[in-house]
Amino acid sequence: MRLSYGMVKTALDSLRHRRLVTTRWVPSENRWHYHWPEGRVADEGRWKDAQGWATRGFYYGMDDLLFRRFRPSSGDVVFDVGAGDGGETFYLANMVGTEGRVISVEAAPSPFRRLEDLVTRNAWSQVTPLQVALTSTPGTVSISDDPEQWVAGNIFESAGSVDVEARTFDDICESLGVESVDWVKMNIEGAEKDALRGMERMAPHIRNFTISCHDFLGTDWGRSKNEVLAWLEAHGFTAEMRGDGDFVQQLYVYAWR
C-alpha cells in the first residue's frame, strides 16, 4: 500500500508542479522520503506538501507570522533559535542562499537529530546547526525531550529531561566569527527573556527580531512579554506586538532598527 501511495502521489505532484516531485517509503529507515521543489525531507509522517510538514499541519502563513516586518533575502545572516525539526530553516536556507548564513539553534536532542539530518540531506553549506540552549550565562541546563508533550523542549518543566550545553548568543557569534546579524527568530518556550540577556555585546549589531512570547502558557516561567519589550526598547529597537491571530500568534513581537 505504501508503494502504491508513493507512486500515485509522485505522479500527481509531478504533474501539478510540472517537474519531478517524489514521495517514497524507505523500509530501512521506517520513514517517508520526500523530494519537494523546496528541498528534501525524511519523516515518519505522511504529508501533503512541504508547507504542511514545516508547520506540522497547521499551515500558518510564514510570510505573515515570521516575516511581517522583515523578510530575509540573499546574503543575509539569520538565526533560527528554537529551530525544532528545521521547518523554518527549510525555507530560510533558500531565502539567504549560498551567500548568506543560517545558524539553527535547537537544544532538545530529538528534534536536533532531525534538524541535522535535514541539513545533511539537502547539503546546505550555508546552514550551521547547533545543539545548545541560549541563556544569559554559559553552563548546563536540563531540557525536556518528550515529543508527546505539547510544549516540548523547555528548560522549566523537566519531565524526561536531559542535560544540554548552555551558551550565550554573544559567545556563539564570537566563536562563529559572526559580526552582524540581519534577523533573529526566537521561539524557545519561555526562555526568550533569559536568552536576550546573553546578547549584550551583539545587541548593537542585530537589525531585526521576531520573538514568540509565551505568556499564553499561564505559568510564571512562561511570562516574557514585558521583559522582552523592555529589553528591546533599552537596546534601541522599535518593537510592536502582533496583536491579531490566535492566542499564540497575538504574542509575537517584531522589532527593528
C-alpha positions as CSV (number, residue, x, y, z in Angstrom):
1,M,0.0,0.0,0.0
2,R,2.8,2.4,0.8
3,L,4.5,1.7,-2.5
4,S,1.2,2.3,-4.4
5,Y,0.6,5.5,-2.4
6,G,4.0,6.8,-3.1
7,M,3.8,6.1,-6.8
8,V,0.4,7.8,-7.2
9,K,1.4,10.8,-5.1
10,T,4.6,11.1,-7.1
11,A,2.7,11.1,-10.4
12,L,0.1,13.6,-9.2
13,D,2.5,16.0,-7.6
14,S,4.9,15.9,-10.5
15,L,2.1,16.7,-12.9
16,R,0.9,19.6,-10.7
17,H,4.4,21.1,-10.4
18,R,5.5,20.2,-13.9
19,R,8.7,18.7,-12.5
20,L,9.7,15.6,-10.7
21,V,8.3,15.7,-7.1
22,T,8.8,12.3,-5.4
23,T,7.3,10.5,-2.4
24,R,8.6,7.1,-1.4
25,W,8.6,4.9,1.6
26,V,12.1,3.6,2.8
27,P,11.6,0.5,5.0
28,S,15.2,0.5,6.3
29,E,14.5,3.9,7.9
30,N,10.8,3.5,8.5
31,R,10.3,6.9,7.1
32,W,8.9,8.6,4.0
33,H,11.4,10.3,1.7
34,Y,10.0,13.5,0.1
35,H,11.7,15.4,-2.6
36,W,9.7,18.6,-2.9
37,P,10.5,21.7,-5.0
38,E,11.7,23.3,-1.8
39,G,14.1,20.5,-0.8
40,R,14.4,17.0,0.6
41,V,12.9,15.7,3.8
42,A,12.7,12.3,5.6
43,D,9.9,12.0,8.1
44,E,7.7,9.3,9.6
45,G,4.5,11.3,8.8
46,R,2.5,11.3,5.7
47,W,2.5,15.0,4.4
48,K,0.6,16.6,1.6
49,D,3.4,19.1,0.8
50,A,6.4,21.0,2.3
51,Q,4.3,23.7,3.9
52,G,2.3,21.1,5.7
53,W,5.4,19.3,7.0
54,A,7.2,22.6,8.0
55,T,4.2,23.8,10.1
56,R,3.3,20.3,11.4
57,G,-0.1,20.6,9.7
58,F,-1.1,24.0,11.0
59,Y,-0.4,25.8,7.7
60,Y,0.3,29.1,9.3
61,G,1.5,31.7,6.9
62,M,5.2,32.1,7.5
63,D,5.3,35.4,5.5
64,D,2.7,36.9,7.8
65,L,3.7,35.4,11.1
66,L,7.5,35.4,10.8
67,F,8.4,38.0,8.2
68,R,5.8,40.6,8.9
69,R,8.4,43.4,9.4
70,F,11.5,41.9,7.8
71,R,12.0,39.2,5.2
72,P,15.5,37.7,4.9
73,S,17.0,37.7,1.4
74,S,20.1,36.6,-0.4
75,G,23.3,37.1,1.6
76,D,21.6,37.8,4.9
77,V,22.9,36.3,8.2
78,V,20.0,34.9,10.3
79,F,19.5,32.9,13.5
80,D,16.7,30.3,13.8
81,V,16.6,30.0,17.6
82,G,14.3,27.2,18.6
83,A,14.7,25.5,15.2
84,G,13.0,22.3,16.2
85,D,12.9,19.8,13.3
86,G,14.0,22.5,10.9
87,G,10.7,23.5,9.4
88,E,11.6,27.2,9.2
89,T,15.3,26.5,8.5
90,F,14.0,24.6,5.5
91,Y,12.8,27.9,4.0
92,L,15.4,30.2,5.4
93,A,18.2,28.2,3.7
94,N,16.8,29.0,0.3
95,M,16.0,32.6,1.2
96,V,19.5,33.6,2.2
97,G,21.1,31.4,-0.5
98,T,24.7,30.2,-0.5
99,E,26.0,33.7,0.0
100,G,24.1,34.0,3.3
101,R,24.2,32.1,6.6
102,V,21.6,30.4,8.8
103,I,22.6,29.4,12.3
104,S,19.9,27.0,13.5
105,V,19.8,26.6,17.3
106,E,18.0,23.7,18.9
107,A,18.7,22.4,22.4
108,A,16.5,19.3,22.7
109,P,18.2,16.1,21.4
110,S,15.3,14.5,19.4
111,P,14.4,17.5,17.2
112,F,18.1,18.3,16.8
113,R,18.9,14.9,15.3
114,R,16.1,15.5,12.7
115,L,17.5,19.0,12.1
116,E,20.9,17.7,11.4
117,D,19.5,15.0,9.1
118,L,17.6,17.8,7.2
119,V,20.8,19.9,6.8
120,T,22.9,16.9,5.6
121,R,20.1,15.6,3.3
122,N,20.0,19.0,1.5
123,A,23.8,19.6,1.6
124,W,23.3,23.2,2.9
125,S,26.7,24.6,3.4
126,Q,25.1,27.9,4.5
127,V,23.4,26.3,7.5
128,T,25.1,25.7,10.8
129,P,23.1,23.5,13.2
130,L,23.9,23.9,16.9
131,Q,22.7,21.8,19.8
132,V,22.7,24.3,22.6
133,A,20.4,26.3,24.9
134,L,20.6,30.1,24.7
135,T,20.9,31.6,28.2
136,S,22.3,34.6,29.9
137,T,25.3,32.7,31.3
138,P,27.2,29.7,30.0
139,G,26.9,26.3,31.7
140,T,24.5,23.4,31.6
141,V,20.7,23.2,31.7
142,S,18.2,20.4,31.8
143,I,15.7,20.4,29.0
144,S,12.6,18.3,28.4
145,D,12.8,16.0,25.4
146,D,9.4,14.4,25.2
147,P,7.9,14.6,21.7
148,E,4.4,13.8,23.1
149,Q,4.4,17.0,25.2
150,W,2.6,20.0,23.6
151,V,5.2,22.4,25.0
152,A,8.3,20.3,24.1
153,G,11.9,21.3,24.7
154,N,11.6,23.8,27.6
155,I,14.1,24.2,30.4
156,F,11.5,24.8,33.1
157,E,9.5,21.6,33.3
158,S,12.0,18.7,33.2
159,A,9.9,15.6,32.7
160,G,12.0,13.2,30.6
161,S,14.8,15.8,30.7
162,V,18.4,15.7,29.6
163,D,21.4,17.9,30.3
164,V,22.5,20.1,27.4
165,E,25.1,22.8,27.0
166,A,24.0,26.4,27.6
167,R,25.8,29.3,25.9
168,T,25.2,33.0,25.4
169,F,24.3,34.4,22.0
170,D,27.4,36.7,22.3
171,D,29.7,33.7,22.7
172,I,28.2,31.8,19.9
173,C,28.6,34.7,17.5
174,E,32.3,35.2,18.6
175,S,33.1,31.5,18.1
176,L,31.5,31.5,14.6
177,G,33.0,34.8,13.5
178,V,29.6,36.5,13.2
179,E,30.0,40.2,13.4
180,S,26.5,41.3,12.4
181,V,23.1,39.7,12.2
182,D,20.2,40.7,9.9
183,W,17.4,38.8,11.7
184,V,16.8,36.7,14.8
185,K,13.8,34.4,15.1
186,M,13.3,33.2,18.6
187,N,10.7,30.6,19.8
188,I,12.1,28.9,22.8
189,E,9.1,28.2,25.1
190,G,9.5,31.0,27.7
191,A,13.3,31.1,27.8
192,E,13.4,34.2,25.4
193,K,13.8,36.7,28.2
194,D,16.9,34.9,29.6
195,A,18.4,34.4,26.1
196,L,18.2,38.2,25.4
197,R,20.3,38.9,28.5
198,G,23.1,37.0,26.8
199,M,23.1,39.4,23.7
200,E,24.6,42.5,25.3
201,R,27.7,42.6,23.1
202,M,25.8,41.8,19.9
203,A,22.7,43.9,20.5
204,P,24.0,46.9,18.6
205,H,24.8,44.6,15.6
206,I,21.4,43.0,15.3
207,R,18.9,44.6,12.9
208,N,15.6,42.7,13.3
209,F,13.8,40.3,15.7
210,T,10.8,38.1,15.5
211,I,10.1,36.7,19.0
212,S,7.4,34.4,20.2
213,C,6.5,35.3,23.8
214,H,4.9,32.7,25.9
215,D,2.6,34.5,28.4
216,F,-0.3,32.4,27.0
217,L,1.1,29.4,28.9
218,G,-0.2,30.8,32.1
219,T,2.9,30.0,34.0
220,D,5.3,32.2,35.9
221,W,8.3,31.0,33.8
222,G,6.4,31.5,30.6
223,R,5.6,35.2,31.1
224,S,8.1,37.1,29.0
225,K,6.3,39.8,27.0
226,N,7.0,42.7,29.3
227,E,10.7,41.8,29.8
228,V,11.2,41.2,26.1
229,L,9.7,44.6,25.2
230,A,11.7,46.4,27.9
231,W,14.9,44.8,26.7
232,L,14.3,45.7,23.1
233,E,13.4,49.3,24.0
234,A,16.5,49.7,26.2
235,H,18.7,48.5,23.3
236,G,17.4,50.9,20.7
237,F,14.8,48.8,18.8
238,T,11.3,49.8,17.7
239,A,9.0,47.0,18.8
240,E,5.4,46.1,18.3
241,M,3.1,43.3,19.4
242,R,1.4,41.4,16.6
243,G,-2.0,41.7,18.4
244,D,-4.1,39.6,16.0
245,G,-4.4,36.0,15.1
246,D,-4.9,33.2,17.6
247,F,-3.8,33.3,21.2
248,V,-0.3,32.2,20.3
249,Q,0.2,34.5,17.3
250,Q,-1.1,37.5,19.2
251,L,2.0,37.4,21.4
252,Y,4.6,37.6,18.7
253,V,6.9,40.6,18.9
254,Y,8.5,42.3,15.9
255,A,11.5,44.6,16.4
256,W,13.7,46.6,14.0
257,R,16.1,49.4,13.8
